[in-house]
Amino acid sequence: MHTSWSFPPSFESSIREALKSFDLTLEDSKALAKCVLALSDYFIQKPDGQTPWHESWAQIAYLAYFLPLNATRLNRLVHEADARGFFEGIEHVIDFGAGLATASLTLSEKHHFKFHLVERSQEPQKLIEKYFTQFKAEEWQKTWGKQNLKDPKKTLALFSYSLTELSDIPDWAYNCEALMLVEPSTQQDGRKLLDLRQKLIDKGYQAWAPCTHQLACPLYSQSKHDWCHDRVHFAAPSWFLKMEEQLPMKNRTLTMSYVLMRKTPAPKILAARVVGDRLEEKGKDRQMVCRSPEREFLAWLHKTGLRQEIPRGVLIDLPADLPKVSNELRVNQEIKVLK
């Protein structure tokens, strides 16, 4: 059974208050959907364009649609980071290309960091300060440089959907103790993120999540097409579902690609991670797992009668005596799911 996720409950009241300034409510599903389509069309026509924050329809689309979706993804990611102890010793967060500060808002629900938000547009800051009063930012800046770092050894550099137009993270970020990199789960962005993962490891960083090892990523090194991404099951509220009825996009599951990196050594994980969905093939079912630089699959032969549903993204305990044929681990007993 999979776990369903949603965005923090406090967000809905803030979104409702913000929409009042546009004479809208969350129940105005057709009007909200119209704004979402307008923003979608804008990015289709201008894929490299800056977010038109000055437009009311863009603000409405982010508040009612993109903020809930991205906060749900990040809620799941923060949970994973907490399980690994990733935030231990962190005091400052630099949210680069913050936009509506979705990542910082979500993170602040569980952690009392000093948040430094870097965003060129002023409209997001106005919305956050007026309607998301539960969140307090240390500062908002239009740019950021090495001279702005107050305590790099206690700082997390956060990039949430802000690296798409960059070939690399900014130079100042390499001075930070920790990095949280979250990108769309497209092939291009996902593989670029895996390339950056290896570059960071070469510079002395260690991967804390989702990776279970510090070696080459098999999805990147053993394939020219694969990329690593997580799938999040979305527990959408009723008002979101009604708005979605007016849209061609459906979001029962959400995907994201991410890596959590620190200069501090990562805890040892004696487990494998499920990195693929279960695929039915002739005579067997297969599901990709990651525990080393090798490209490996769990394989359930239909003739054995064994069948098991394992959610993507979980850690599993692989029996040492599983027979291996080529790149397949032939399952002969139930696999223990750790979390």
N, C-alpha and C positions, 0 to 999 in steps of 0.2 A: 504494500500500500504506500502511495506517495503522500507527502505532507503538503498541504495547501498553505499559501502565504498571502498576506495582504499588506497594505501600507499601515503605518501607525495610526491608531484611532483618532488622535488629536488633530490629524491633518484635515479630516472632513469638515470640522467646524470652521477651521481657518479658510478652507476653500469656499465654503458657503458664504462667509462674511465677505470675502474678496469678490465673489460673483455679484453680490448685491450692488457693488459700485458700477456694474454694467447692466443693472436692472434684470438680472438673471438669477435663477435658482438651479440646483442640481437636477430638478425635475423637468427643466426645459430641454429635454433630450434632443429635439430637432434643431434648436438654435445652437446648442453646444456642438452637435455633430457637424453643423454647417461650418463652424469655426475650425474644427479639426480638419475637415476636408480642405478648407482654404489654406491652412498651413502646410498640409501634405502636398497640395498642388504647387505651392510656392517652392518647396524644396525639390520637387520633381523638375520644375522649370529652372531653378537655380541651385543645383546640388552643392555648389561650393559657396553659396551665399550666406551672409551673416543672418542670424535669427532676427526677424523684424520686430524687435521688442516694442517699438513705438506704436505698433498696430494693436488695437484692442482685440481683434480676433486672434492674434497670435498669443496674447496674454491669456485669453480665455481658454484656448486650446491647451496651453501648457498647464494651467491650473486644473482643468477638469479631466484631462486625458493623459498627457505625458507625465505629469508629476505623480499621479497614482501608480502608473505602470512602472516608472523608474524607481519610485520609493519601494515598491514591492520587491523588485529585483535586489535593491540595496539592503532591504530588511533581511532577506535571505543571506546575503553576503556578510553583513555585520554579524549575524548569528554564527556563520562559519568561522569568521575571524575570532570571535569571542571563544569558540570552542578550542581554537588553537593557541589562545593566550596572546594573540597577535598585538594587541594594543598596550601590553604591559610596559610601563615606563614612558608612554607617550603623553605629552602635555599640550603640544601645539599641532594644529591641523591647517595646512595651506590648501585651500580648495581652488585649484586653477581652472579658469573657464567655468566658474561656478554656475552661471545662468541663474535659474530660480533656486539655487542652493539645495537642490534635492538631496544630494549626498550628505551634506553637512546637517541638514534638517533631520535626516534619518539617523545619522550617527549620534546626534545630540540627544536622541530619545533615551539612549543608554549610557552615554559617556559625557562627562563635563569637561571637554577640552576647551582650549582657547582657539576659536575659529577665526582664521584670516582668509577672507574671500577675495578672489581676484576675478573681476568681471568688468569689461569695458562699458557695458550699457548700464544706465542708472535705473531703468524701469524695474528690473528684478529686485534691486535693493529696496525700492520704494514699496513694492508689494510685500516683501518679506517683513520689513520693519513695521508696516501698518497692520498686517493681518496675521502673521505668524509670530505673535508676541511671546510665545513660549520659547522662542529661539533668540539668543543674544550672541551677536558676532562681536569679536574683539575689534575688527576693522574690516572695511571694504576698500580695495585698491583697484585701480585700473590696470596697473602693471606690477610686476614683481621681479626682484633681482636678488643676487647673493647678499647684497648689503642689507636686505630686509630680514634675513634669517636671524632670529634672536637666540635660538638654542637648537642648532641642527641635530644634536644627539638625542633630543627629545621631541623631534618634529616628524610628522607624517605628511608627505606630499601626496595629495589626492587629485587624481585625474579621472573624472567620470564623464565619458562621452566627449572628451575635449582633446583627444590626441589624433582624431581622424585627419585633420589638416596638417599635422606636424610629422616630420620624419623621425623625430626623436623627442625625448622629454627635455625641457630646458636645462641648461648647465647647472643652475642653482639646485635643482632637484637631486643631483648626484651627491650633494653634500648632506642630504637628509638621512636620518636613520632608517626611516620606513617609507615605503611606497605602496599606494593602493591604486591600481590601474584597472579601470573598467571600460570596456568598449562594446559596441554592437557585435553580435555574433555572426557577422558576415565573414565570408572566406578571406577577403582582403584585410579587414581589420583584425580578424582572429589570428591570421598568420603573421601579420606585422607585430602583434603583441607577443607571439611566441619567439620571434626574432629578437625583440627587445628583452624578453626574459633571459635569453642566452647571453646577450650583451651585458646585462646587469650581473649575471652570475660570473662572467669573465672579469667584471670590475669589483668582485668581492661580495656582492649581495647573495642572499640565500632565499630560495622560494619557500614560503610558508604555506601557501594554499593557491590553487587547489592541488598543487603537486605533492607527491609523496616522496620525491627524491630530488637530488640536485644535478642529475645527469641530463644528457640530451633528451629533449622531448621526442618520443617516437612518432607522434602525430605530425611533427614538423620535419624531423630528420629522415624518417622512413617513408614519407609521402610528399608529393608535390601539391596535393589538393586538400588534405585534411586540416582541421584546426580544432582547438579545444574550446568547448563551450558548455555551459550548464543550462539545464531546463528547470524553470520554476513554475509550479502549478499555481494559478492565480485564483484566489477566492474573491471574485469581484462582487462589490455591493450591488443591490438591485438597481440603483440609479445609473450605475456604470453600464450594466447590461442593457438597460433601455436605450441609453445613448448609443451603444454599440450596435443595436438593431438598425440604426440609421447609417451605419458605416460598412464599407466592404471589408474592413479589417476585423478579425476576431482574435481575442487574446485569452484563450483558455489556458495556454501555457506561454511563458515568457522565456526568452533566452538571453544569455549574456556571456561574454568572454572576459576573464579577469585573471590577474595575478596579484598576490600579496607578497611583497619582498621586504626583507630587513637585512641590515648589516649584522645584527645579532644572529648567531647560529639558530637554525630552525630545530624544533624538537624532532627526534627520530620517530618515524611512523613505520611500524612493521605491518603494513597493510597495503592492499591494492585499492585503487579507486576505479569505479565504473565510469567510463568516459564515453560510452555510446549507448544508444537505444537497442533493445533486443530486436534482432532481425531474423525473420523466418526464411530458411533456405531449404533446398531439397534434402531431406533426410536429417536435418538438424536445425537448431536455432543457435545463433551466435551473438555475443555481446562483448564489445571491446573493453579491456581493462588496462590500467597503467600502474606499473610498479618498478619500471626500469627503462632503459633506452630501447628495449625490444618492443615490437608491435605484437600484442598478444590478444587472444580472444577466448572467453569462456565458450565452450561448445556443449550443448545438450543434444545428444543423438536421440532421434525420435524412437528408435528401437528399444531404448532403455526405459521409456515411459516417464523419465524424470522431466519435471518442468518447474521453473521458479521465476517469479516476477521480481526483478531487482531494480529499484529506482536508479535512474541516471544520477551520478554525482556522489553516491554514498561510498563509504569505505567498507571493504569486505575482508574477511580472514580467509585466505586461500590455504586449504590443506596442503601439506608438503608433499603428499604422495599422489597428487593429481597427475595422471599420465599426460604427457605432452606429445602431440603429433604435429610436426611443422610449427605453426604459430598458434595452435589450438590447445587449450587446457581442457581435456575431456572431463566433464563433470560426472562424478559417480556417487555423489552425496549432496545433501542440501548445503548450500554456501551460507556461511554465517555473516549476516549483515551487522556491522558494528555501529553504524549510525546513519 
